[in-house]
């Protein structure tokens, strides 16, 4: 009988510090040419909100690091699943910058964040393999894809996959792109289930266009070099990334749907990485255009307006909120078919089709 990967628990943590756009009015914004931007901050923020849809974002408390958020999301997923944490075979943490403490720019990656989370959860089982994945914003979904492969191979029965990042710690406060970034963590628990029914993860697709596009997100100096002489920050070629996403993401999702033998008409929800509101809407339109169809009004839940872009945390957080009925107008029911998709540094794209048992 086929072995399929089903989600038996979800969890997330919404960091406590709410940061509305109005908190950015006293910043100085500089361009990549090293010159101060001539527009007023009011103009900058108005334009930013109209393009991205972001009105506010969440930052971690100064006492928290990425692994702390990951452990909180993991504990939430364990609570919702009701399983014994000692029965986990695999614990994966997807992140991009390790633990960065407040007030510093130093990334702490040793030991692996997964090992730190396992310790915080007080899991004693030495057979629970704990490791990290660094894959840009699609890292959490890549962790899900890896776990699915391990489950189908018979090497894992239960896997925890967590996505966590604190982008506020590595963003340049003088760069307009820093307004996008947020902190957060989300988690799922996948479990092997022997069933003939087409449920769980039905298919997935992955691509990495590194040869031509690997430099669209890099670490570099502040645009205001007089303030930060040595520190480096996350830098993004936003327009190129936007164009790349529109050209490639919809096709990757269709490839995944075709692989699963699923048509767009049976898709109940599309969970896309929350990077930019207009970009996500354009990707959704491009996807449905491939089928000569129009997207239903309620097919794509969005959290970016109040949570911002928390990288690997956005999709699992969104999935948890919808699963637990915490987003008005959205719910998941038995038999629903959903798409999970992300795009990010690398340039990496992945997608998965999942049917709720």
Backbone torsions as a table, in degrees:
resi	resn	phi	psi	omega
1	UNK	NA	137.4	-178.4
2	UNK	-60.8	145.1	174.3
3	UNK	-101.5	127.1	-177.8
4	UNK	-123.8	152.1	-179.4
5	UNK	-96.2	117.5	179.8
6	UNK	-118.3	149.1	178.3
7	UNK	-84.3	122.7	-179.4
8	UNK	-112.6	-1.8	177.6
9	UNK	-167.7	144.5	175.6
10	UNK	-131.4	156.2	178.0
11	UNK	-157.5	161.1	176.8
12	UNK	-161.1	166.3	173.3
13	UNK	-135.5	127.4	175.2
14	UNK	-97.4	110.3	-177.4
15	UNK	-54.9	149.4	-171.4
16	UNK	-74.8	-21.8	-171.7
17	UNK	-89.1	108.4	179.7
18	UNK	-88.1	126.9	-175.7
19	UNK	-125.0	95.7	178.6
20	UNK	-75.1	163.1	179.7
21	UNK	-57.8	-31.0	-178.7
22	UNK	-61.5	-22.6	178.0
23	UNK	-70.4	-12.8	-177.6
24	UNK	-95.8	3.0	-175.0
25	UNK	-64.7	-24.5	-177.1
26	UNK	-95.8	7.6	179.2
27	UNK	-79.8	158.9	170.3
28	UNK	-106.6	122.4	-179.1
29	UNK	-104.6	130.6	-178.9
30	UNK	-118.5	155.5	178.7
31	UNK	-96.9	171.1	179.2
32	UNK	-63.7	-13.9	177.2
33	UNK	-83.6	2.5	179.1
34	UNK	79.7	12.7	179.5
35	UNK	-111.7	147.2	178.4
36	UNK	-68.2	137.1	-178.2
37	UNK	-70.0	132.8	-173.3
38	UNK	-72.2	-28.6	-178.1
39	UNK	-64.1	152.7	174.3
40	UNK	-71.8	158.1	178.4
41	UNK	-63.3	-32.4	176.6
42	UNK	-60.2	-43.7	178.3
43	UNK	-66.3	-42.6	-179.6
44	UNK	-60.8	-46.8	-177.0
45	UNK	-70.5	-36.2	177.5
46	UNK	-64.1	-44.9	178.7
47	UNK	-65.6	-41.9	179.5
48	UNK	-58.4	-48.4	-178.1
49	UNK	-64.9	-38.1	-178.7
50	UNK	-67.1	-30.1	-178.8
51	UNK	-84.8	-46.2	-172.4
52	UNK	-94.1	-25.7	-174.4
53	UNK	82.7	1.3	-176.9
54	UNK	-83.2	122.1	176.3
55	UNK	-104.3	-27.4	178.3
56	UNK	-158.9	170.0	178.0
57	UNK	-146.5	171.3	180.0
58	UNK	-116.2	136.9	176.3
59	UNK	-116.1	146.6	176.6
60	UNK	-67.2	152.4	172.6
61	UNK	-63.0	149.9	-177.7
62	UNK	-58.9	-23.0	-178.9
63	UNK	-82.8	-8.3	-175.1
64	UNK	-104.5	147.2	170.1
65	UNK	-121.3	177.0	-174.4
66	UNK	-56.8	-44.0	-178.6
67	UNK	-64.9	-28.6	175.9
68	UNK	-66.1	-45.7	177.8
69	UNK	-62.5	-41.2	179.7
70	UNK	-61.0	-42.0	-179.7
71	UNK	-65.8	-37.7	178.0
72	UNK	-65.4	-43.4	177.9
73	UNK	-64.8	-39.3	178.7
74	UNK	-63.1	-43.9	178.9
75	UNK	-62.2	-37.7	177.7
76	UNK	-64.2	-42.2	178.8
77	UNK	-65.5	-39.5	177.4
78	UNK	-63.3	-42.1	178.5
79	UNK	-61.7	-42.5	-176.7
80	UNK	-72.1	-26.0	-178.7
81	UNK	-85.8	-32.3	-177.2
82	UNK	76.6	10.4	-177.9
83	UNK	-88.0	162.7	175.8
84	UNK	-79.5	122.0	-177.4
85	UNK	-60.3	-23.6	179.9
86	UNK	-72.4	-10.2	179.3
87	UNK	-91.5	1.2	176.3
88	UNK	-70.7	130.1	176.3
89	UNK	-89.9	-30.3	-175.2
90	UNK	-138.6	139.1	175.5
91	UNK	-132.1	112.3	-176.6
92	UNK	-114.2	132.4	172.6
93	UNK	-116.6	118.4	173.6
94	UNK	-93.6	129.5	178.4
95	UNK	-156.9	-177.9	-179.9
96	UNK	-132.9	-18.9	-172.8
97	UNK	-134.2	9.7	179.4
98	UNK	66.7	-157.3	176.6
99	UNK	-90.9	118.8	176.9
100	UNK	-118.6	113.9	-176.8
101	UNK	-76.2	149.5	-179.9
102	UNK	-56.9	136.1	177.8
103	UNK	86.9	0.3	177.8
104	UNK	-124.7	172.9	173.9
105	UNK	-126.1	23.3	-174.1
106	UNK	-101.7	127.7	-179.8
107	UNK	-89.8	127.1	-179.6
108	UNK	-109.1	111.5	-173.4
109	UNK	-117.6	-0.7	-177.0
110	UNK	-124.6	124.7	-1.7
111	UNK	-71.9	176.3	179.5
112	UNK	-56.3	146.0	178.7
113	UNK	-59.9	-33.1	178.3
114	UNK	-62.0	-37.7	177.5
115	UNK	-65.9	-37.9	178.8
116	UNK	-67.1	-40.6	178.8
117	UNK	-66.1	-43.1	177.9
118	UNK	-57.5	-41.1	178.6
119	UNK	-66.7	-42.7	179.1
120	UNK	-63.6	-34.3	178.5
121	UNK	-78.8	-6.1	179.6
122	UNK	58.9	40.0	175.8
123	UNK	-80.6	118.8	-177.1
124	UNK	-88.3	-25.5	-173.6
125	UNK	-57.4	113.5	-179.7
126	UNK	-70.7	-14.9	179.6
127	UNK	-82.9	-4.9	175.1
128	UNK	-79.0	100.2	-177.4
129	UNK	-74.0	126.5	-176.6
130	UNK	-118.6	119.8	179.9
131	UNK	-150.4	162.7	-176.2
132	UNK	-103.6	157.8	171.1
133	UNK	-129.4	128.5	174.0
134	UNK	-116.3	109.7	-172.7
135	UNK	-146.0	26.4	-174.9
136	UNK	70.7	-162.0	-178.4
137	UNK	-59.2	-29.5	177.3
138	UNK	-77.8	9.8	-174.0
139	UNK	-58.4	-43.2	-179.9
140	UNK	-62.1	-46.5	-179.7
141	UNK	-64.6	-34.5	176.1
142	UNK	-64.5	-36.4	175.0
143	UNK	-62.2	-39.2	176.4
144	UNK	-63.8	-42.9	-179.6
145	UNK	-64.2	-42.6	177.2
146	UNK	-63.0	-43.1	179.6
147	UNK	-63.3	-40.4	178.2
148	UNK	-60.9	-42.2	178.7
149	UNK	-63.5	-40.5	179.8
150	UNK	-67.8	-37.8	178.1
151	UNK	-66.8	-45.6	179.8
152	UNK	-64.9	-29.9	179.2
153	UNK	-78.2	-11.9	179.7
154	UNK	88.3	7.8	-178.3
155	UNK	-87.0	-17.8	-177.1
156	UNK	-138.0	139.7	173.6
157	UNK	-105.4	-35.8	178.6
158	UNK	-136.0	132.5	-178.6
159	UNK	-134.1	134.4	172.1
160	UNK	-101.0	129.0	177.5
161	UNK	-124.4	120.8	-175.8
162	UNK	-118.5	139.7	171.4
163	UNK	-117.9	124.4	-177.7
164	UNK	-148.5	139.7	176.2
165	UNK	-155.0	153.1	172.1
166	UNK	-123.5	78.2	-176.2
167	UNK	-67.6	-21.8	179.6
168	UNK	-62.8	-22.5	-176.2
169	UNK	-83.1	-17.2	-175.5
170	UNK	-122.0	13.9	179.5
171	UNK	-99.9	143.1	-178.4
172	UNK	-79.0	114.8	-178.3
173	UNK	-64.6	-12.5	178.9
174	UNK	-98.7	5.6	-179.3
175	UNK	-107.4	127.3	179.8
176	UNK	-56.8	-30.9	-179.8
177	UNK	-64.0	-21.3	180.0
178	UNK	-64.2	-19.6	179.0
179	UNK	-65.2	-22.2	-179.3
180	UNK	-73.6	-35.2	-162.3
181	UNK	-78.9	146.9	-178.5
182	UNK	-146.7	177.0	179.4
183	UNK	-117.0	154.7	176.9
184	UNK	169.9	177.7	178.0
185	UNK	-156.8	143.2	176.0
186	UNK	-142.8	156.1	-175.2
187	UNK	-148.7	153.3	170.4
188	UNK	-135.2	157.9	170.6
189	UNK	-117.2	123.6	177.7
190	UNK	-102.6	141.9	-178.3
191	UNK	-134.1	141.4	177.1
192	UNK	-71.6	135.8	177.0
193	UNK	-138.9	125.6	178.0
194	UNK	-86.2	114.6	-177.4
195	UNK	-160.6	145.0	174.0
196	UNK	-79.6	-20.6	-177.7
197	UNK	-66.8	138.7	178.7
198	UNK	-77.3	80.6	-179.8
199	UNK	-126.8	172.6	-178.5
200	UNK	76.1	-152.5	180.0
201	UNK	-75.9	118.0	-177.1
202	UNK	-90.1	-33.8	-179.1
203	UNK	-169.1	163.2	174.4
204	UNK	-149.5	161.5	178.9
205	UNK	-142.1	144.0	-178.6
206	UNK	-140.2	142.1	171.6
207	UNK	-145.0	149.4	177.0
208	UNK	-133.5	110.2	179.9
209	UNK	-96.7	59.8	-172.0
210	UNK	-73.3	-32.5	-173.7
211	UNK	-57.5	-44.6	-175.0
212	UNK	-103.6	-16.1	-169.4
213	UNK	-129.5	14.3	-174.5
214	UNK	-73.4	-9.5	-176.9
215	UNK	-104.7	13.5	179.2
216	UNK	-74.0	-22.7	170.7
217	UNK	-128.1	121.7	-178.1
218	UNK	-142.4	169.1	172.1
219	UNK	-97.1	132.8	-177.2
220	UNK	-154.0	176.2	-178.0
221	UNK	-71.9	161.7	175.9
222	UNK	-62.4	149.1	174.6
223	UNK	-67.9	-22.0	174.5
224	UNK	-104.6	82.7	-173.1
225	UNK	-68.8	-15.9	179.1
226	UNK	-71.3	-23.9	-178.1
227	UNK	-92.1	-44.7	-179.0
228	UNK	-116.8	99.6	-173.9
229	UNK	-81.3	-34.1	-173.3
230	UNK	-118.4	-24.5	-175.8
231	UNK	-67.3	149.0	175.0
232	UNK	-119.5	152.8	-172.7
233	UNK	-136.0	164.5	176.2
234	UNK	-69.7	127.2	179.3
235	UNK	-122.7	141.7	-173.4
236	UNK	-135.9	137.0	170.5
237	UNK	-91.0	83.9	-169.7
238	UNK	-57.1	-44.5	-176.9
239	UNK	-67.9	-39.0	178.2
240	UNK	-66.7	-40.2	179.2
241	UNK	-64.6	-42.3	178.5
242	UNK	-57.9	-47.6	-179.5
243	UNK	-63.6	-44.6	179.0
244	UNK	-59.7	-45.5	-178.7
245	UNK	-60.7	-42.7	-179.6
246	UNK	-66.8	-30.7	-178.7
247	UNK	-79.5	-26.9	-167.3
248	UNK	-119.8	-32.1	-170.4
249	UNK	-66.6	-46.0	-178.4
250	UNK	-58.1	-42.4	179.6
251	UNK	-63.8	-38.2	178.3
252	UNK	-66.0	-38.7	178.0
253	UNK	-66.0	-42.8	178.9
254	UNK	-62.9	-40.3	176.8
255	UNK	-57.5	-41.8	179.7
256	UNK	-66.7	-44.5	178.5
257	UNK	-62.5	-42.0	178.3
258	UNK	-62.4	-40.9	179.6
259	UNK	-62.5	-35.4	179.7
260	UNK	-82.2	-11.0	-176.3
261	UNK	70.7	34.1	-175.9
262	UNK	-117.7	131.9	175.4
263	UNK	-88.7	160.1	-177.5
264	UNK	-65.3	-24.6	-176.3
265	UNK	-68.6	-20.3	-179.4
266	UNK	-98.3	-0.1	178.8
267	UNK	-76.7	123.5	-177.3
268	UNK	-91.0	-34.7	179.3
269	UNK	-144.3	146.5	174.2
270	UNK	-121.1	114.9	178.7
271	UNK	-101.7	103.1	-179.7
272	UNK	-106.7	143.0	175.8
273	UNK	-47.5	128.7	-175.3
274	UNK	-85.1	83.8	-177.7
275	UNK	-104.5	-36.9	-174.1
276	UNK	-164.8	121.8	-174.3
277	UNK	-56.9	-48.2	-179.0
278	UNK	-66.9	-35.9	178.9
279	UNK	-65.1	-43.8	179.2
280	UNK	-62.4	-41.6	178.4
281	UNK	-64.0	-38.9	178.9
282	UNK	-67.5	-38.8	176.8
283	UNK	-63.5	-43.0	179.5
284	UNK	-62.2	-44.8	177.7
285	UNK	-61.0	-41.6	-180.0
286	UNK	-63.8	-38.0	178.3
287	UNK	-63.1	-49.9	-177.5
288	UNK	-69.8	-27.9	175.5
289	UNK	-61.5	-32.0	178.6
290	UNK	-63.9	-20.3	179.4
291	UNK	-109.6	9.6	-176.8
292	UNK	53.8	44.7	-177.7
293	UNK	-134.9	167.9	177.0
294	UNK	-113.2	139.2	-178.9
295	UNK	-68.8	137.7	173.8
296	UNK	-61.7	152.9	-175.4
297	UNK	-61.7	-32.0	-172.5
298	UNK	-108.1	19.6	-172.9
299	UNK	-80.7	-23.1	-174.5
300	UNK	-120.4	99.8	174.8
301	UNK	-64.1	144.0	-179.2
302	UNK	-132.8	132.8	177.6
303	UNK	-121.6	-0.6	-170.5
304	UNK	-64.6	-27.8	-175.7
305	UNK	-62.5	-29.5	-177.2
306	UNK	-120.8	-10.2	178.2
307	UNK	-113.5	-13.7	-178.8
308	UNK	68.3	-162.4	-178.2
309	UNK	-103.8	105.1	-180.0
310	UNK	-104.7	28.4	173.7
311	UNK	57.1	-123.2	-175.4
312	UNK	-61.5	-16.2	-177.0
313	UNK	-85.3	-15.9	-169.5
314	UNK	-66.2	-47.2	-176.7
315	UNK	-69.0	-48.9	179.2
316	UNK	-64.8	-32.0	176.2
317	UNK	-65.8	-45.9	178.5
318	UNK	-61.2	-43.6	178.9
319	UNK	-61.1	-41.9	179.2
320	UNK	-64.4	-44.4	-179.1
321	UNK	-61.4	-42.7	-179.9
322	UNK	-70.8	-42.6	-179.9
323	UNK	-58.0	-38.1	-176.7
324	UNK	-93.2	11.2	176.0
325	UNK	68.4	30.6	-177.4
326	UNK	-99.6	6.3	176.5
327	UNK	-122.8	114.8	-177.2
328	UNK	-56.5	134.3	177.2
329	UNK	86.3	0.0	-178.3
330	UNK	-133.3	137.4	174.0
331	UNK	-154.3	160.2	175.7
332	UNK	-118.4	133.1	-179.0
333	UNK	-123.4	162.1	176.4
334	UNK	-56.6	131.7	-179.5
335	UNK	93.1	-11.2	178.6
336	UNK	-66.9	142.9	176.7
337	UNK	-109.9	127.3	-177.7
338	UNK	-126.7	157.2	174.1
339	UNK	-112.6	134.7	172.6
340	UNK	-114.7	131.4	-176.8
341	UNK	-150.7	150.5	179.3
342	UNK	-154.1	158.8	176.8
343	UNK	-142.1	143.3	-179.9
344	UNK	-176.5	-164.0	-171.5
345	UNK	-51.1	136.2	176.2
346	UNK	149.0	-54.3	-4.2
347	UNK	-85.0	127.7	-175.5
348	UNK	-113.8	141.8	174.6
349	UNK	-133.9	138.7	169.7
350	UNK	-145.3	161.7	-179.8
351	UNK	-152.3	151.5	176.7
352	UNK	-143.2	147.2	174.6
353	UNK	-109.3	129.9	-176.4
354	UNK	-131.2	137.0	175.5
355	UNK	-118.1	124.5	-178.4
356	UNK	-68.7	129.4	180.0
357	UNK	-70.1	NA	NA
